[in-house]
């Protein structure tokens, strides 16, 4: 892109961002405002925990328990964030965690790990997750099957395959070095928490500081406008589901270390927990907007809520009701902030002289299609000859 085009991009971007801030929800509609609200909600939960459970909640061991519980589902939620921002959905993540854990703990895999190194088990889980994600992506992008249907089918198939491989039995992890590495800690911080932090940091950089992230916002904001701008939408969609599958593989390794088993029952309802955390974190279910920081806070809120309920001997049924109410309230609130009303439509980007604008990424919006809200940032003229 020429220097003149870059100047135009920056100028129109600042003007468009200003119009959106004035016409939308202002500070609260931005990522900083949304994340600040989540921090306040988490702080209120902690206050409630201390008030109702006292030292049992504030104890260091309990805090580490919350973080360990948040780590596994947190890694899955990071992958889910990319998929939802890209305009998709993945209902198969829990089943993929189970399948990866089973495949990585078969007798053959563990025997190979004993002969070579326990990294073989990690590699196996990652490959299984990536391949399953690739199947999801190809069926959705090139087979043109609805993401809901495709991933629902994968949910059933992966869980069934895991049961067949394990013969409905729980497989025990025998490699002590594997367990000591992942179940250990570094300077008092559990290794699982460190892995979650590294995955979240890598996800943030990938989403906000790379072309891949800008393409994700653009595809989720308006796939047709992104295609006209030169983005290979189908190929990018496949990459998003592969990324989600890899996150499932990482989560499987973490769960294997935490439970010392591989089981076809691992990851049950993870898809619901991950989607809930992503939605609570401010990611639009229609795609085009979201943050990794918000997702991490959403995971911590749900995990802390469950811990407070457990310490106060409240039933799991009550927890389920509370989660449902929180999810509905969060969706209604984000729609209110984004659109100015309780209507499930894409928020207006404000437009500009010269045609409709697609706001598609943190650094730019793509013009040349229908109007749709994406990430914050500037505008970029549409091009059919250049690839972003």
C-alpha positions in Angstrom: 0.0 0.0 0.0 1.4 3.5 -0.9 2.2 6.2 1.6 -0.7 8.2 0.4 -3.1 5.3 0.9 -1.7 4.8 4.4 -2.3 8.4 5.3 -5.8 8.2 4.0 -6.3 5.0 6.0 -5.1 6.6 9.2 -7.1 9.8 8.8 -10.4 8.3 7.9 -9.8 5.7 10.7 -9.4 8.3 13.4 -12.5 10.2 12.1 -14.5 7.0 11.9 -13.5 6.0 15.4 -14.5 9.4 16.7 -17.9 9.1 15.1 -18.4 5.7 16.6 -17.4 6.8 20.0 -19.8 9.8 19.9 -22.7 7.9 18.4 -22.2 4.6 20.4 -21.9 3.9 24.0 -18.8 6.1 24.5 -16.2 4.8 26.9 -18.2 1.8 28.0 -18.6 0.7 24.4 -14.8 0.4 24.0 -12.7 -2.6 25.0 -11.2 -0.7 28.0 -14.6 0.2 29.4 -15.9 -3.3 28.9 -12.9 -4.9 30.6 -13.0 -2.4 33.4 -16.6 -3.5 34.1 -15.4 -7.1 34.2 -12.7 -6.3 36.7 -15.3 -4.6 38.9 -17.6 -7.7 38.6 -14.7 -10.0 39.5 -13.8 -7.7 42.5 -17.4 -7.8 43.7 -17.4 -11.6 43.5 -14.2 -11.7 45.6 -15.8 -9.4 48.2 -18.8 -11.7 48.3 -16.5 -14.7 48.7 -14.6 -13.2 51.6 -17.8 -12.0 53.2 -19.5 -15.4 53.0 -16.6 -17.9 53.3 -14.0 -15.8 55.1 -10.5 -17.1 55.3 -11.5 -20.2 53.4 -11.9 -18.1 50.2 -9.0 -15.7 50.8 -6.6 -18.6 51.5 -3.7 -18.8 49.1 -4.3 -22.5 48.4 -7.9 -21.7 47.5 -6.8 -18.9 45.1 -4.4 -21.4 43.4 -7.2 -23.9 43.2 -9.3 -21.2 41.4 -6.5 -20.5 39.0 -5.8 -24.2 38.3 -9.5 -24.7 37.5 -9.6 -21.7 35.3 -6.5 -22.7 33.3 -7.8 -25.7 31.4 -11.1 -24.1 30.3 -9.2 -20.8 29.8 -7.0 -22.3 27.1 -10.1 -23.7 25.3 -11.8 -20.3 25.6 -8.8 -18.5 23.9 -9.3 -20.7 20.9 -13.1 -20.2 21.0 -12.5 -16.4 21.1 -10.8 -16.5 17.7 -13.5 -18.7 16.2 -16.4 -16.5 17.4 -14.7 -13.2 16.4 -14.3 -14.8 13.0 -18.0 -15.3 12.8 -18.1 -19.0 13.6 -18.9 -21.2 16.6 -17.3 -24.5 17.8 -19.5 -26.9 19.8 -16.9 -29.7 19.5 -14.2 -28.4 21.9 -15.1 -30.5 24.8 -15.2 -33.7 22.7 -11.9 -32.8 21.1 -10.3 -32.4 24.6 -11.5 -35.9 25.4 -10.4 -37.4 22.1 -6.9 -35.8 22.4 -6.5 -37.0 26.0 -7.5 -40.6 25.0 -5.2 -40.8 22.0 -2.3 -39.4 24.0 -2.7 -42.0 26.8 -3.1 -45.1 24.7 -0.7 -48.0 25.5 1.1 -47.5 22.2 1.5 -43.8 22.7 2.7 -44.2 26.3 5.1 -46.9 25.3 6.6 -44.7 22.7 6.9 -41.9 25.3 8.8 -44.2 27.6 11.2 -45.2 24.7 11.7 -41.6 23.5 10.4 -38.8 25.7 7.1 -37.7 27.3 6.9 -35.0 24.7 5.5 -37.6 22.4 2.3 -37.5 24.4 2.1 -33.8 24.1 2.7 -33.9 20.4 0.1 -36.5 19.9 -2.6 -34.5 21.7 -1.7 -31.4 19.7 -1.8 -33.2 16.4 -5.2 -34.9 17.2 -6.7 -31.5 18.1 -5.2 -29.8 15.0 -6.5 -32.5 12.6 -10.0 -32.5 14.1 -10.0 -28.7 13.8 -8.9 -29.0 10.2 -11.8 -31.3 9.5 -14.2 -28.8 11.1 -12.7 -25.9 9.1 -12.7 -27.7 5.7 -16.3 -28.9 6.1 -17.5 -25.4 7.1 -15.4 -23.3 4.7 -15.4 -25.5 1.6 -18.3 -27.8 2.3 -20.4 -24.7 3.1 -22.0 -26.5 6.0 -23.3 -24.3 8.9 -20.7 -24.1 11.7 -23.3 -25.1 14.3 -24.2 -28.3 12.4 -20.6 -29.2 11.5 -19.2 -28.8 15.0 -22.2 -30.5 16.5 -21.5 -33.5 14.3 -17.9 -33.4 15.3 -18.9 -33.3 19.0 -20.8 -36.6 18.6 -18.2 -38.2 16.4 -15.2 -37.3 18.5 -16.8 -38.3 21.7 -17.9 -41.6 20.2 -14.4 -42.3 18.7 -12.8 -41.6 22.1 -15.1 -44.2 23.7 -14.2 -46.7 21.0 -10.5 -46.2 21.4 -10.6 -46.4 25.2 -13.2 -49.2 25.2 -15.1 -46.9 27.7 -12.3 -47.2 30.2 -10.2 -44.6 31.9 -6.6 -44.7 30.8 -4.0 -44.0 33.5 -0.9 -41.8 32.8 2.1 -43.8 33.8 4.9 -41.4 32.9 6.0 -39.8 36.1 8.2 -37.2 34.4 5.2 -36.0 32.4 3.2 -35.7 35.6 5.9 -34.0 37.6 6.5 -31.4 34.9 2.9 -30.3 34.3 1.7 -30.9 37.8 4.6 -29.0 39.4 5.1 -25.3 39.9 7.6 -22.5 39.2 8.3 -20.1 42.1 5.1 -21.2 43.7 3.0 -20.7 40.6 1.4 -23.9 39.2 2.7 -24.9 35.8 -0.9 -25.1 34.5 -1.4 -21.4 35.3 1.8 -20.4 33.6 0.7 -22.3 30.5 -2.6 -20.5 30.5 -0.9 -17.2 30.9 1.4 -18.0 28.0 -1.4 -19.1 25.7 -3.5 -16.0 26.6 -0.5 -13.7 25.9 0.2 -15.4 22.6 -3.4 -15.1 21.7 -3.5 -11.4 22.5 -0.4 -10.8 20.3 -1.8 -12.9 17.5 -5.2 -11.1 17.6 -4.0 -7.5 18.1 -0.6 -7.3 16.6 -0.6 -9.4 13.5 -2.2 -9.5 10.0 -3.9 -12.8 11.1 -5.8 -10.9 13.8 -6.8 -8.1 11.4 -8.1 -10.6 9.0 -10.1 -12.4 11.7 -11.9 -9.1 12.7 -12.6 -8.4 9.0 -14.0 -11.9 8.2 -16.2 -11.8 11.3 -17.4 -8.3 10.6 -18.4 -9.0 7.0 -17.1 -12.0 5.1 -18.1 -10.7 1.7 -16.5 -7.3 2.1 -13.4 -9.1 3.4 -13.4 -11.3 0.3 -13.7 -8.2 -1.9 -10.7 -6.7 0.0 -8.6 -9.6 -1.1 -8.7 -11.8 2.0 -9.0 -15.5 1.3 -12.0 -16.0 3.6 -12.3 -19.8 3.3 -8.6 -20.5 4.0 -8.7 -18.1 7.0 -11.8 -19.8 8.4 -10.0 -23.2 8.2 -7.0 -21.7 10.1 -9.3 -20.4 12.9 -10.7 -23.9 13.5 -7.3 -25.5 13.4 -6.2 -22.9 16.0 -9.2 -23.9 18.2 -8.3 -27.5 17.8 -4.7 -26.9 18.9 -6.0 -25.1 22.0 -8.1 -28.2 22.7 -4.9 -30.3 22.4 -3.1 -28.1 24.9 -6.1 -28.2 27.3 -6.1 -32.0 27.0 -2.4 -32.2 28.1 -3.2 -30.0 31.0 -6.2 -32.1 32.0 -4.2 -35.3 31.7 -1.6 -33.9 34.1 -4.3 -32.6 36.5 -6.3 -35.8 36.7 -3.5 -38.3 35.8 -5.9 -39.9 33.3 -7.1 -39.8 29.8 -10.9 -40.3 29.6 -13.7 -40.1 27.1 -15.6 -38.1 29.7 -13.1 -35.3 29.8 -14.2 -31.9 28.6 -17.9 -32.5 29.2 -19.9 -29.3 28.7 -16.6 -27.4 28.0 -18.2 -25.9 24.9 -20.9 -24.2 27.0 -18.4 -23.0 29.6 -16.1 -21.6 26.9 -18.8 -19.9 24.9 -20.2 -18.4 28.2 -16.7 -17.1 29.1 -16.2 -15.6 25.7 -19.6 -13.9 25.7 -19.1 -12.6 29.3 -15.8 -11.2 28.0 -17.6 -9.0 25.5 -17.1 -10.9 22.3 -20.1 -10.5 20.0 -21.7 -13.8 19.0 -22.3 -12.4 15.5 -18.5 -11.9 15.1 -16.3 -8.9 14.4 -15.5 -7.8 17.9 -13.9 -9.3 21.0 -10.8 -9.3 23.2 -8.6 -12.0 24.7 -8.3 -10.0 28.0 -12.1 -10.0 28.2 -12.2 -13.7 27.7 -9.6 -14.3 30.5 -11.7 -12.1 32.8 -14.8 -14.0 31.8 -13.2 -17.4 32.7 -12.0 -16.0 36.1 -15.5 -14.7 36.9 -17.2 -18.0 36.2 -14.5 -20.0 38.0 -14.6 -17.7 41.0 -18.4 -17.9 41.0 -18.3 -21.7 41.1 -15.8 -21.6 43.9 -17.9 -19.2 46.0 -20.9 -21.5 45.5 -18.9 -24.6 46.5 -17.5 -23.0 49.7 -21.0 -22.0 50.7 -22.3 -25.5 50.1 -24.7 -24.4 47.4 -25.9 -27.0 44.9 -24.6 -27.4 41.4 -28.2 -26.7 40.2 -28.1 -23.3 41.8 -24.7 -22.6 40.1 -26.3 -23.5 36.7 -29.2 -21.1 37.3 -26.8 -18.3 38.3 -24.6 -18.9 35.2 -27.6 -18.8 32.9 -28.8 -15.5 34.4 -25.3 -14.0 34.0 -25.0 -15.1 30.4 -28.4 -13.6 29.4 -27.6 -10.4 31.3 -24.2 -10.1 29.6 -25.6 -10.6 26.1 -28.4 -8.1 26.7 -25.9 -5.6 28.1 -23.5 -5.9 25.3 -26.3 -5.5 22.7 -27.5 -2.4 24.6 -24.0 -0.9 24.6 -23.2 -1.8 21.0 -26.5 -0.8 19.3 -28.3 1.5 21.8 -31.2 -0.9 22.1 -32.0 -4.5 22.8 -31.9 -5.6 19.2 -29.6 -8.3 17.9 -28.3 -6.4 14.9 -24.8 -5.4 13.9 -24.0 -1.9 15.2 -23.6 0.9 12.7 -20.1 2.1 12.0 -21.2 5.6 11.2 -20.3 5.4 7.6 -18.3 7.9 5.6 -18.5 9.8 2.3 -18.0 7.4 -0.5 -19.9 4.4 0.6 -20.6 1.8 3.3 -17.7 0.9 5.6 -16.8 -2.4 7.2 -14.9 -1.9 10.4 -12.9 -5.0 10.5 -9.8 -5.0 12.7 -7.9 -3.1 15.4 -5.8 -1.3 12.8 -8.3 -0.8 9.9 -11.7 -1.2 8.4 -12.4 -2.3 5.0 -14.7 -0.3 2.7 -16.5 -1.8 -0.2 -19.3 -3.8 1.4 -22.2 -3.6 3.7 -22.0 -1.8 7.0 -20.8 -3.9 10.0 -19.1 -3.3 13.3 -15.7 -4.9 13.9 -12.7 -4.0 16.0 -11.7 -0.4 16.8 -9.4 1.4 14.5 -9.0 3.0 11.1 -10.4 2.4 7.6 -8.9 0.8 4.6 -10.0 1.2 1.0 -11.2 -2.0 -0.6 -9.1 -3.8 -3.1 -9.7 -6.8 -5.2 -6.1 -7.3 -6.2 -4.2 -7.1 -3.0 -4.2 -9.6 -0.1 -4.3 -8.1 3.4 
